[in-house]
């Protein structure tokens, strides 16, 4: 008998959940292999949506499951994972109960289908609503402290689609054409769910996808006027494109060939220019010093939990310590590549204090304070002149990713 419609997407979602929760892989790393037998774009998107909503609401889904079982199911039991994904479809994706059962129970062939059916039916009949915000894992809430409640509220929904324009002077034109909102020149925000490659302006390279918070580091370096800048750890290239569009002479460095190829493709599509270098920044030595450096350092990426909820369950003390050690090494090397009086913009898409304030405080460079006038009205620097964003900010406008951003200056 043929598989029920959509069963392959559900199987792929199970593989993705296993990759994240058991093997510690990122959603992006696991996606290709997990969906290799899923042919339709819509089914791949469904697999991703099921996985993301399951991870986003995992603590609450587990609490519901535990309330309907006499004995607690092991965390790694397949039946628990299947039930998590079934309830995520019911409560978060609005899938009818009969369709959830038809595509969920076959995943337990040879297993406890009756148990799964009973637990699901019990919970479906309760007609309970999910909380207004997902409950964060205990360790995550402890790390984020007082900000946890607001951040959790910002994680309740997947993010909208942000675009960066090649020509900021055309903001109003594209805003009207795409029926978009805008927070700053060169920025557009659209509802999620758009097929990016079919939107006006994609083929001619008028814009690229980039979360609004991710645009702030390059914005805080201003116009280039032909001056030289090094974009460290540059790929896939959103900030490189911004800098090139702002008139900087950009050298984009990254150690990943695949990611550099993507950067080059984006440069070609947008008709922007930058020199690319494939190298390990901890081994590479430049031939000259730079007027400015943008170091968007490799990090735990916990600030991207809106679109990558796997970080809520993969990241702990070990990963944070490893990332902060690398960040400190990169900042120390990059500081020596600035011209006298040159500026370095340090940024991480992380909410962890060890990857932001702690790294900058140990640097030999001095803070060049970010000013309120340089930022959108809803954002402001802290008392140190640093900028910290998180998914709880600008909530009514659709939110933004979490970043730590500090602008530093070399001695004259």
Residue, then its C-alpha position, 0 to 999 in steps of 0.5 A: x500500500x502506498x505511503x499516506x500523503x506527506x509521510x516522507x516529510x514526516x520521516x525527514x523531520x524525525x531524522x532532523x530531530x535525531x540529528x539535532x537532539x542526539x548528535x548535536x548537529x545544526x539544522x542546516x548541517x543535517x537538512x541535506x541528508x535528512x531530506x534527500x529522498x524528499x523531492x517536492x520543495x513544499x515537502x522539504x519546507x514542511x519537514x523543516x517547519x515541523x522540526x523547527x516548531x518541535x524544537x521551538x516548543x520542545x519543553x512545553x511539548x514534553x510537559x504535555x506528553x508527560x501529563x498524559x502518560x503513567x510512566x515517563x517516556x525516555x527522552x530518547x525514545x522514538x515514541x516521544x520524538x514522534x509524539x513531539x512532532x505530532x503535537x507540534x503539527x496539531x498545535x503549531x501548524x494547524x494540521x487536522x488531527x486525522x492527518x496528524x494520526x495518518x502520517x504520524x503512527x506509521x512512523x512507529x511501525x513495529x513500535x508502540x502505536x497504540x500508546x502514541x495514539x492514546x496519548x495524542x488523542x487524550x491531548x487533542x481532546x483537551x483542546x489546550x492552547x500552548x503558552x504565549x511564549x515557549x518555555x526555555x530549557x532550564x540551562x538557557x534560561x539560567x544563562x540569559x537571566x533577566x532577559x529570558x522572559x522577553x527573549x522567549x516571547x520573541x521566539x514564539x513565531x518564526x521571523x519575517x523576511x528581511x532584505x538588504x538593498x544594493x542601492x539604499x536610495x531606492x528604498x521607497x521604490x522597492x518598499x512600494x513594489x514589494x509592499x514591505x516595511x522598512x526600518x532604515x534606508x536600504x532595508x525591507x521587511x516582508x511577511x515570511x513564506x515568500x519564495x525568494x527567487x520569484x520576488x521582483x528584484x532577485x534576478x537583477x540583484x537588487x537585494x539579498x536576504x539578511x536579518x535586520x540586526x545582521x545589517x547593523x555592524x556594517x552600517x556602523x562603519x559608514x560610507x567607505x569612500x574607497x577606503x580599505x576594509x577587511x571582512x573577516x570570516x566573511x562568507x556567505x557574504x551579506x556584510x561583504x555586499x553591504x560594505x561594497x555597496x557603501x563604497x568600501x574596497x573590500x577584502x573578504x576572507x573565509x576558510x570555507x570554499x563552499x561558502x566563498x563560492x556562495x559569496x562570489x555568486x552573490x557578488x556576481x548577482x548583485x554586480x558588486x565587487x570585492x576581493x576574496x581570499x580563502x585562508x584561515x584567519x589564525x594563520x593568514x598574514x595580510x600584505x598591508x594594513x586596513x583602514x577598517x576591519x569587520x570581524x563578525x566572529x564565529x560564535x554559538x549563534x544563540x541569537x539566531x534562535x528565531x530561525x534556528x531553534x536547534x541552538x536552544x538544545x545544542x549549545x552549552x558551556x563547552x561550546x560557549x567556551x570553545x567559541x569565546x577562545x576562538x573569538x579572543x584569538x581572532x580579535x587579537x590578530x585582527x587588531x594588529x592589522x589596522x592602520x593607526x586610528x583604524x576602526x574594528x567592528x566586532x560582532x557576534x550573533x550570540x546572546x552569551x556574555x562570554x562571547x561579547x562583553x568579555x571578549x571586548x573587555x580583554x582587547x587592547x583596542x579602545x571602544x569607539x562608542x556607538x551613538x544613539x543617533x546612528x541607530x533606529x529609534x527602537x535601539x540604543x547603545x548601553x552605558x559602554x557604547x556597545x549595542x546588544x540586541x535580542x529576539x525580544x526587542x522590536x517585538x511588535x515589528x516582528x523582532x530581530x536576531x540577537x547580536x553583540x556589537x562593539x566598535x573599537x579603534x586602534x591608537x593613532 
